[in-house]
Amino acid sequence: MTKVTVGSKAYSFTDQALGISIVKGEIAELSAKQMTSKKVVVALNGGHLRIVQEGETVKKYNDADVKALDEKLLKLLASGKKVAKVAKDFTLEEAKLIAAKHEIQVEDSDTVETIFEAIAEDTKGEE
């Protein structure tokens, strides 16, 4: 069994014929038969899939992803969109990562909207 995950620019990989479904941040074990499948070989060669070394951990979001999410949020807030509407474009996990970048403490009861309201207030204070 070989362990694989999606490449750095891919979000997911699916092959229904082989019963494979991998999303970003997830590691899947593929059999020898699955590894020789044309679709898997093409995905490995193209960088859509990559082999994971033993003991390696895979993050769902890297620093560049968090920076891009933060820039997207700040752009949306600067354009005058309401926080409630902006919050629908992000997951709670993404909101927590952006909050950590802004050094905002997140509580278990917080929602995407409350986190973004705090970020909006924080960025208004900096201007």
mmCIF file of the C-alpha atoms, coordinates in Angstrom:
data_MODEL
# 
_entry.id   MODEL 
# 
loop_
_atom_site.group_PDB 
_atom_site.id 
_atom_site.type_symbol 
_atom_site.label_atom_id 
_atom_site.label_alt_id 
_atom_site.label_comp_id 
_atom_site.label_asym_id 
_atom_site.label_entity_id 
_atom_site.label_seq_id 
_atom_site.pdbx_PDB_ins_code 
_atom_site.Cartn_x 
_atom_site.Cartn_y 
_atom_site.Cartn_z 
_atom_site.occupancy 
_atom_site.B_iso_or_equiv 
_atom_site.pdbx_formal_charge 
_atom_site.auth_seq_id 
_atom_site.auth_comp_id 
_atom_site.auth_asym_id 
_atom_site.auth_atom_id 
_atom_site.pdbx_PDB_model_num 
ATOM 1   C CA . MET A 1 1   ? 0.000   0.000  0.000   1.00 0.00 ? 1   MET A CA 1 
ATOM 2   C CA . THR A 1 2   ? 1.285   3.410  -0.997  1.00 0.00 ? 2   THR A CA 1 
ATOM 3   C CA . LYS A 1 3   ? 0.155   6.567  0.772   1.00 0.00 ? 3   LYS A CA 1 
ATOM 4   C CA . VAL A 1 4   ? -0.824  9.537  -1.394  1.00 0.00 ? 4   VAL A CA 1 
ATOM 5   C CA . THR A 1 5   ? -2.394  12.968 -0.998  1.00 0.00 ? 5   THR A CA 1 
ATOM 6   C CA . VAL A 1 6   ? -3.425  15.712 -3.386  1.00 0.00 ? 6   VAL A CA 1 
ATOM 7   C CA . GLY A 1 7   ? -0.745  18.043 -4.758  1.00 0.00 ? 7   GLY A CA 1 
ATOM 8   C CA . SER A 1 8   ? -0.168  21.573 -3.504  1.00 0.00 ? 8   SER A CA 1 
ATOM 9   C CA . LYS A 1 9   ? -2.448  23.244 -6.063  1.00 0.00 ? 9   LYS A CA 1 
ATOM 10  C CA . ALA A 1 10  ? -5.169  20.585 -6.101  1.00 0.00 ? 10  ALA A CA 1 
ATOM 11  C CA . TYR A 1 11  ? -8.234  20.515 -3.858  1.00 0.00 ? 11  TYR A CA 1 
ATOM 12  C CA . SER A 1 12  ? -9.428  16.966 -4.437  1.00 0.00 ? 12  SER A CA 1 
ATOM 13  C CA . PHE A 1 13  ? -9.000  13.804 -6.507  1.00 0.00 ? 13  PHE A CA 1 
ATOM 14  C CA . THR A 1 14  ? -11.746 11.309 -7.306  1.00 0.00 ? 14  THR A CA 1 
ATOM 15  C CA . ASP A 1 15  ? -11.849 8.115  -9.343  1.00 0.00 ? 15  ASP A CA 1 
ATOM 16  C CA . GLN A 1 16  ? -15.199 6.393  -8.940  1.00 0.00 ? 16  GLN A CA 1 
ATOM 17  C CA . ALA A 1 17  ? -14.118 3.328  -10.916 1.00 0.00 ? 17  ALA A CA 1 
ATOM 18  C CA . LEU A 1 18  ? -11.397 2.600  -8.338  1.00 0.00 ? 18  LEU A CA 1 
ATOM 19  C CA . GLY A 1 19  ? -13.343 3.912  -5.347  1.00 0.00 ? 19  GLY A CA 1 
ATOM 20  C CA . ILE A 1 20  ? -10.820 6.675  -4.582  1.00 0.00 ? 20  ILE A CA 1 
ATOM 21  C CA . SER A 1 21  ? -11.792 10.040 -3.131  1.00 0.00 ? 21  SER A CA 1 
ATOM 22  C CA . ILE A 1 22  ? -9.112  12.249 -1.559  1.00 0.00 ? 22  ILE A CA 1 
ATOM 23  C CA . VAL A 1 23  ? -9.489  15.862 -0.416  1.00 0.00 ? 23  VAL A CA 1 
ATOM 24  C CA . LYS A 1 24  ? -6.857  18.382 0.619   1.00 0.00 ? 24  LYS A CA 1 
ATOM 25  C CA . GLY A 1 25  ? -5.286  17.511 3.973   1.00 0.00 ? 25  GLY A CA 1 
ATOM 26  C CA . GLU A 1 26  ? -6.244  13.836 3.733   1.00 0.00 ? 26  GLU A CA 1 
ATOM 27  C CA . ILE A 1 27  ? -3.936  10.851 3.168   1.00 0.00 ? 27  ILE A CA 1 
ATOM 28  C CA . ALA A 1 28  ? -5.204  7.747  1.366   1.00 0.00 ? 28  ALA A CA 1 
ATOM 29  C CA . GLU A 1 29  ? -3.603  4.336  0.975   1.00 0.00 ? 29  GLU A CA 1 
ATOM 30  C CA . LEU A 1 30  ? -3.712  2.960  -2.547  1.00 0.00 ? 30  LEU A CA 1 
ATOM 31  C CA . SER A 1 31  ? -3.198  -0.667 -3.516  1.00 0.00 ? 31  SER A CA 1 
ATOM 32  C CA . ALA A 1 32  ? -0.734  -1.742 -6.212  1.00 0.00 ? 32  ALA A CA 1 
ATOM 33  C CA . LYS A 1 33  ? -3.646  -2.138 -8.655  1.00 0.00 ? 33  LYS A CA 1 
ATOM 34  C CA . GLN A 1 34  ? -4.874  1.392  -7.945  1.00 0.00 ? 34  GLN A CA 1 
ATOM 35  C CA . MET A 1 35  ? -1.333  2.795  -8.316  1.00 0.00 ? 35  MET A CA 1 
ATOM 36  C CA . THR A 1 36  ? -1.032  1.347  -11.828 1.00 0.00 ? 36  THR A CA 1 
ATOM 37  C CA . SER A 1 37  ? -4.364  2.795  -12.961 1.00 0.00 ? 37  SER A CA 1 
ATOM 38  C CA . LYS A 1 38  ? -3.955  5.212  -15.883 1.00 0.00 ? 38  LYS A CA 1 
ATOM 39  C CA . LYS A 1 39  ? -5.823  8.020  -14.101 1.00 0.00 ? 39  LYS A CA 1 
ATOM 40  C CA . VAL A 1 40  ? -3.676  7.704  -10.941 1.00 0.00 ? 40  VAL A CA 1 
ATOM 41  C CA . VAL A 1 41  ? -0.413  7.538  -12.935 1.00 0.00 ? 41  VAL A CA 1 
ATOM 42  C CA . VAL A 1 42  ? -1.384  10.665 -14.921 1.00 0.00 ? 42  VAL A CA 1 
ATOM 43  C CA . ALA A 1 43  ? -2.355  12.464 -11.681 1.00 0.00 ? 43  ALA A CA 1 
ATOM 44  C CA . LEU A 1 44  ? 0.971   11.536 -10.042 1.00 0.00 ? 44  LEU A CA 1 
ATOM 45  C CA . ASN A 1 45  ? 2.987   12.658 -13.078 1.00 0.00 ? 45  ASN A CA 1 
ATOM 46  C CA . GLY A 1 46  ? 1.013   15.894 -13.375 1.00 0.00 ? 46  GLY A CA 1 
ATOM 47  C CA . GLY A 1 47  ? 1.353   16.827 -9.713  1.00 0.00 ? 47  GLY A CA 1 
ATOM 48  C CA . HIS A 1 48  ? -2.336  16.442 -8.929  1.00 0.00 ? 48  HIS A CA 1 
ATOM 49  C CA . LEU A 1 49  ? -1.404  13.600 -6.567  1.00 0.00 ? 49  LEU A CA 1 
ATOM 50  C CA . ARG A 1 50  ? 1.820   13.094 -4.663  1.00 0.00 ? 50  ARG A CA 1 
ATOM 51  C CA . ILE A 1 51  ? 3.280   10.215 -2.679  1.00 0.00 ? 51  ILE A CA 1 
ATOM 52  C CA . VAL A 1 52  ? 3.523   10.804 1.080   1.00 0.00 ? 52  VAL A CA 1 
ATOM 53  C CA . GLN A 1 53  ? 6.651   9.630  2.873   1.00 0.00 ? 53  GLN A CA 1 
ATOM 54  C CA . GLU A 1 54  ? 6.371   7.560  6.049   1.00 0.00 ? 54  GLU A CA 1 
ATOM 55  C CA . GLY A 1 55  ? 5.782   9.760  9.122   1.00 0.00 ? 55  GLY A CA 1 
ATOM 56  C CA . GLU A 1 56  ? 4.983   12.856 7.042   1.00 0.00 ? 56  GLU A CA 1 
ATOM 57  C CA . THR A 1 57  ? 1.952   14.919 8.056   1.00 0.00 ? 57  THR A CA 1 
ATOM 58  C CA . VAL A 1 58  ? -0.165  16.850 5.594   1.00 0.00 ? 58  VAL A CA 1 
ATOM 59  C CA . LYS A 1 59  ? -1.688  20.254 6.354   1.00 0.00 ? 59  LYS A CA 1 
ATOM 60  C CA . LYS A 1 60  ? -4.970  21.223 4.776   1.00 0.00 ? 60  LYS A CA 1 
ATOM 61  C CA . TYR A 1 61  ? -3.920  24.884 4.527   1.00 0.00 ? 61  TYR A CA 1 
ATOM 62  C CA . ASN A 1 62  ? -0.361  26.164 4.124   1.00 0.00 ? 62  ASN A CA 1 
ATOM 63  C CA . ASP A 1 63  ? 0.847   29.710 4.829   1.00 0.00 ? 63  ASP A CA 1 
ATOM 64  C CA . ALA A 1 64  ? 0.255   30.837 1.236   1.00 0.00 ? 64  ALA A CA 1 
ATOM 65  C CA . ASP A 1 65  ? -3.340  29.573 1.397   1.00 0.00 ? 65  ASP A CA 1 
ATOM 66  C CA . VAL A 1 66  ? -3.998  31.482 4.627   1.00 0.00 ? 66  VAL A CA 1 
ATOM 67  C CA . LYS A 1 67  ? -2.455  34.634 3.155   1.00 0.00 ? 67  LYS A CA 1 
ATOM 68  C CA . ALA A 1 68  ? -4.657  34.328 0.054   1.00 0.00 ? 68  ALA A CA 1 
ATOM 69  C CA . LEU A 1 69  ? -7.767  33.812 2.214   1.00 0.00 ? 69  LEU A CA 1 
ATOM 70  C CA . ASP A 1 70  ? -6.853  36.852 4.316   1.00 0.00 ? 70  ASP A CA 1 
ATOM 71  C CA . GLU A 1 71  ? -6.335  39.008 1.230   1.00 0.00 ? 71  GLU A CA 1 
ATOM 72  C CA . LYS A 1 72  ? -9.685  37.845 -0.170  1.00 0.00 ? 72  LYS A CA 1 
ATOM 73  C CA . LEU A 1 73  ? -11.435 38.723 3.105   1.00 0.00 ? 73  LEU A CA 1 
ATOM 74  C CA . LEU A 1 74  ? -9.841  42.157 3.392   1.00 0.00 ? 74  LEU A CA 1 
ATOM 75  C CA . LYS A 1 75  ? -10.686 42.922 -0.248  1.00 0.00 ? 75  LYS A CA 1 
ATOM 76  C CA . LEU A 1 76  ? -14.326 41.957 0.289   1.00 0.00 ? 76  LEU A CA 1 
ATOM 77  C CA . LEU A 1 77  ? -14.583 44.001 3.489   1.00 0.00 ? 77  LEU A CA 1 
ATOM 78  C CA . ALA A 1 78  ? -12.896 47.018 1.843   1.00 0.00 ? 78  ALA A CA 1 
ATOM 79  C CA . SER A 1 79  ? -15.392 46.865 -1.043  1.00 0.00 ? 79  SER A CA 1 
ATOM 80  C CA . GLY A 1 80  ? -18.166 47.598 1.457   1.00 0.00 ? 80  GLY A CA 1 
ATOM 81  C CA . LYS A 1 81  ? -19.850 44.194 1.521   1.00 0.00 ? 81  LYS A CA 1 
ATOM 82  C CA . LYS A 1 82  ? -21.681 43.356 4.724   1.00 0.00 ? 82  LYS A CA 1 
ATOM 83  C CA . VAL A 1 83  ? -19.954 40.944 7.075   1.00 0.00 ? 83  VAL A CA 1 
ATOM 84  C CA . ALA A 1 84  ? -22.938 38.567 7.036   1.00 0.00 ? 84  ALA A CA 1 
ATOM 85  C CA . LYS A 1 85  ? -22.700 38.230 3.260   1.00 0.00 ? 85  LYS A CA 1 
ATOM 86  C CA . VAL A 1 86  ? -18.899 37.847 3.272   1.00 0.00 ? 86  VAL A CA 1 
ATOM 87  C CA . ALA A 1 87  ? -19.113 35.150 5.965   1.00 0.00 ? 87  ALA A CA 1 
ATOM 88  C CA . LYS A 1 88  ? -20.980 32.850 3.566   1.00 0.00 ? 88  LYS A CA 1 
ATOM 89  C CA . ASP A 1 89  ? -17.868 32.587 1.349   1.00 0.00 ? 89  ASP A CA 1 
ATOM 90  C CA . PHE A 1 90  ? -15.698 31.034 4.094   1.00 0.00 ? 90  PHE A CA 1 
ATOM 91  C CA . THR A 1 91  ? -15.765 27.972 6.340   1.00 0.00 ? 91  THR A CA 1 
ATOM 92  C CA . LEU A 1 92  ? -15.359 28.170 10.110  1.00 0.00 ? 92  LEU A CA 1 
ATOM 93  C CA . GLU A 1 93  ? -11.946 26.509 9.807   1.00 0.00 ? 93  GLU A CA 1 
ATOM 94  C CA . GLU A 1 94  ? -10.806 29.164 7.312   1.00 0.00 ? 94  GLU A CA 1 
ATOM 95  C CA . ALA A 1 95  ? -12.163 31.937 9.542   1.00 0.00 ? 95  ALA A CA 1 
ATOM 96  C CA . LYS A 1 96  ? -10.204 30.589 12.520  1.00 0.00 ? 96  LYS A CA 1 
ATOM 97  C CA . LEU A 1 97  ? -6.987  30.511 10.464  1.00 0.00 ? 97  LEU A CA 1 
ATOM 98  C CA . ILE A 1 98  ? -7.521  34.112 9.337   1.00 0.00 ? 98  ILE A CA 1 
ATOM 99  C CA . ALA A 1 99  ? -8.274  35.152 12.930  1.00 0.00 ? 99  ALA A CA 1 
ATOM 100 C CA . ALA A 1 100 ? -5.023  33.570 14.109  1.00 0.00 ? 100 ALA A CA 1 
ATOM 101 C CA . LYS A 1 101 ? -3.167  35.575 11.457  1.00 0.00 ? 101 LYS A CA 1 
ATOM 102 C CA . HIS A 1 102 ? -4.732  38.750 12.885  1.00 0.00 ? 102 HIS A CA 1 
ATOM 103 C CA . GLU A 1 103 ? -3.926  37.572 16.437  1.00 0.00 ? 103 GLU A CA 1 
ATOM 104 C CA . ILE A 1 104 ? -7.606  37.432 17.385  1.00 0.00 ? 104 ILE A CA 1 
ATOM 105 C CA . GLN A 1 105 ? -8.612  34.931 20.048  1.00 0.00 ? 105 GLN A CA 1 
ATOM 106 C CA . VAL A 1 106 ? -11.398 32.595 18.878  1.00 0.00 ? 106 VAL A CA 1 
ATOM 107 C CA . GLU A 1 107 ? -13.838 30.973 21.294  1.00 0.00 ? 107 GLU A CA 1 
ATOM 108 C CA . ASP A 1 108 ? -15.817 27.766 20.717  1.00 0.00 ? 108 ASP A CA 1 
ATOM 109 C CA . SER A 1 109 ? -19.088 29.704 20.503  1.00 0.00 ? 109 SER A CA 1 
ATOM 110 C CA . ASP A 1 110 ? -17.802 32.020 17.729  1.00 0.00 ? 110 ASP A CA 1 
ATOM 111 C CA . THR A 1 111 ? -19.232 31.798 14.236  1.00 0.00 ? 111 THR A CA 1 
ATOM 112 C CA . VAL A 1 112 ? -17.672 32.878 10.942  1.00 0.00 ? 112 VAL A CA 1 
ATOM 113 C CA . GLU A 1 113 ? -19.698 36.085 11.129  1.00 0.00 ? 113 GLU A CA 1 
ATOM 114 C CA . THR A 1 114 ? -18.587 37.007 14.671  1.00 0.00 ? 114 THR A CA 1 
ATOM 115 C CA . ILE A 1 115 ? -14.952 36.278 13.810  1.00 0.00 ? 115 ILE A CA 1 
ATOM 116 C CA . PHE A 1 116 ? -15.133 38.480 10.713  1.00 0.00 ? 116 PHE A CA 1 
ATOM 117 C CA . GLU A 1 117 ? -16.850 41.269 12.668  1.00 0.00 ? 117 GLU A CA 1 
ATOM 118 C CA . ALA A 1 118 ? -13.876 41.267 15.048  1.00 0.00 ? 118 ALA A CA 1 
ATOM 119 C CA . ILE A 1 119 ? -11.445 41.332 12.115  1.00 0.00 ? 119 ILE A CA 1 
ATOM 120 C CA . ALA A 1 120 ? -13.398 44.176 10.486  1.00 0.00 ? 120 ALA A CA 1 
ATOM 121 C CA . GLU A 1 121 ? -13.256 46.204 13.706  1.00 0.00 ? 121 GLU A CA 1 
ATOM 122 C CA . ASP A 1 122 ? -9.555  45.421 14.061  1.00 0.00 ? 122 ASP A CA 1 
ATOM 123 C CA . THR A 1 123 ? -8.750  46.553 10.514  1.00 0.00 ? 123 THR A CA 1 
ATOM 124 C CA . LYS A 1 124 ? -10.822 49.755 10.913  1.00 0.00 ? 124 LYS A CA 1 
ATOM 125 C CA . GLY A 1 125 ? -8.777  50.577 14.007  1.00 0.00 ? 125 GLY A CA 1 
ATOM 126 C CA . GLU A 1 126 ? -5.531  50.238 12.048  1.00 0.00 ? 126 GLU A CA 1 
ATOM 127 C CA . GLU A 1 127 ? -6.612  52.695 9.334   1.00 0.00 ? 127 GLU A CA 1 
# 
